């Protein structure tokens, strides 16, 4: 049975699509449209048509699960063209989210009416493609070139008020969208069809300089991506060519996008982000605890940032500090951060401040449903905090640690209720970064985990479940990545060579610039308390020398790089280069030139290898979860889909072969994951491993 049904209301045919969950434009839906249009075309009793959807939303786009498979006719651009050229007026009735191909269907219709709460958008760029069913040609005609560029390049969901102002919809509906759409269709019978493609654009206004400026304005955000430039080229075609020619260009650029690895990577992330919330043993039926009040221990940068997340969504949050001065300072920083946000009005800020309070007394947290500790990373301090929380908190309260490395099971053991304890590892700045590692201890109760997964979503985070180990998923993987970057410097590359190679790969900054930003003294002090046999001192002795020479990083104006006063731009340092040469010589290493490709392979393959260990040990539930962690927490380029997807794209056999070469040189550093080895030898992939579980 076709997912599209027809109901005739007098002279108006109402086509309703019912294809849960989001009315994606799959083959059956596209065919349904063509079949119904063919029947209505010759039906003299019908004078106009309403196009609408059942369920929670108008079409949310093309069916992404069909991408990468052989395309089946009728293709979506042909369906949209069939709508636009239909001889009777068509009215799209939009509710929910008309996205991508969904909006393109609405643009193919001649008139649009919408529920005021609906949103529209062309989010294809987030899938590494472009609106390929005429969206790049029709939206500029209807909404104007600037607005269309904004929508297409940002992929954002545009609220109805704005969309109406752009001219994307003609009318807002009252309480009954279907009835209002039918009434509207009756009205437009007399006016007849009004094809969007007939609108003429003032091409002269949008010259080369206009597009050059636009490209410049988004260059930083789109560095390394393929699809955004393709989108711009399409809009250039829209302003300079007739519709049919523009559509041909759109098809060409769309096909190029589909063939680019970026599309597969972004599609992988789309599904990975949805998969991540699925945790074995946790179902809709798993009971949840109410989170009506939250406590945060520590008003430092981390504690304050975490608190902001809750106040942002209207959950009262109390921050605890040891003394009033530190508390006032911490709460003041939260206020300033909100005030500095260009997206918030004074009223928005006041509303948030209302939910934020402070205390120096643990007893004030007694009625909290969730308390998150964000104090100094020392086990003795965590012990004190958790013992105190155990004493004062009401039964059933969830106790969480924001530790980035420490043993969550050991922390839980300080309490009399370890099943109420888990790790909630936020990333800095905690009010901005989307990632939240949810660390499930060996005794963490299912309802505690389920509650925190829901809570993550509520505060706008992507929650990824991790098991207990040193550094969990993200930070544990970093150690090999950093080690290889540092070792490359000893073996022949200069810091700027390493950073450039990694930056060009797509990371937001190179690992050595990042080390300077974090402060070289942090690693230095950690190493002082570690057994020197437990890590490769060749990678770190040169850094220790920098710290001992007072080169602690950006905060003191010199570290691996020099920094001009007041500047954050790293400048290669002749002094450091001399130290590097001396330290290499001391180690007896023969410096050789290391290609950018090898620099990338060493660091990124170290990430992948550790990721495979983590997967094998069950610390991460799936390879795609690791990808989500790296994309959201560490700025791994989205267009590469995360480290594990990237490994699959390179081919695990190739990655494994390279790992063997590295291991033959530095066997202690490269313990190849047995899982990676097995998958490589079987010709398999991390994606196939995920699917097999
Ligand atoms: C396009 O249109 C290309 C054209 O221009 C050109 C073609 C030639 N297809 O997100 P949720 C599934 S590209 C297939 O959890 P929410 C999703 O996987 C498309 N499946 O719900 C999930 O499945 P499951 C442009 C889809 O309420 C379920 O629906 N459009 C699609 O949080 C629920 O999804 C987009 O990029 C799809 N298009 O959010 C829009 N969309 O339950 C993508 C969703 O098995 N979609 N699913 O995990 C969204 O942004 C959100 O899903 C939406 C609802 C806002 C609609």
Boltz pocket constraint, residues with backbone or C-beta under 6 A from the ligand:
constraints:
  - pocket:
      binder: B
      contacts: [[A, 21], [A, 22], [A, 24], [A, 57], [A, 60], [A, 61], [A, 62], [A, 63], [A, 64], [A, 65], [A, 76], [A, 77], [A, 97], [A, 99], [A, 100], [A, 101], [A, 102], [A, 104], [A, 123], [A, 124], [A, 127], [A, 130], [A, 131], [A, 132], [A, 133], [A, 135], [A, 274], [A, 275]]
      max_distance: 6.0
